[in-house]
Amino acid sequence: MTIAPGTAVPPLERRIDLPDMIAYAGATWDWHRLHYDPAYLAARDLPGPVVDGQVFGALLAEQLQDWLGPRARVRTLRFRFASMVFAGETVRCTGEVTAVRDGLVTVEQRVEVAGDGRTAVAPAGATVETGP
């Protein structure tokens, strides 16, 4: 595989349902009511449980690891939230290589909500060591 600036990272698409969110909350000990409590959400005029923002970091790292393989190591990862994502929505992670140098691949990424194109996370990006 040839990796050069402009190379597209294969997209990662994932539907995030409430059981996924509960499993993630258990793994990270994040039990904020924003992620599961219907009464709490209704009082704040939210249409449903809000996906924990850390999930997006995990998905961005997964996208890169799936593409570059098990020898690749994410050295840096940065992302900024742009809008909320709710239980039952599907997100799509996309990316493009911006630089390749000394065994490091720099990628710009983003996360959009599939269906309506709403930006969930941008800007985002990573530096990945591709391994020997």
KATALIN-V343300 format. One record per run of one state. SS is the DSSP state (~ for helix, > for strand, _ for the rest). FROM is the first residue (numbers start at 0). LEN is the number of residues. If there is no record, write none. Layout:
ss = {SS,SS}
from = {FROM,FROM}
len = {LEN,LEN}
This chain:
ss = {_,>,_,~,_,~,_,~,_,>,_,~,_,>,_,>,_,>,_,>,_,>,_}
from = {0,7,16,17,28,32,35,37,43,49,50,53,68,72,81,85,86,88,101,103,113,118,129}
len = {7,9,1,11,4,3,2,6,6,1,3,15,4,9,4,1,2,13,2,10,5,11,3}
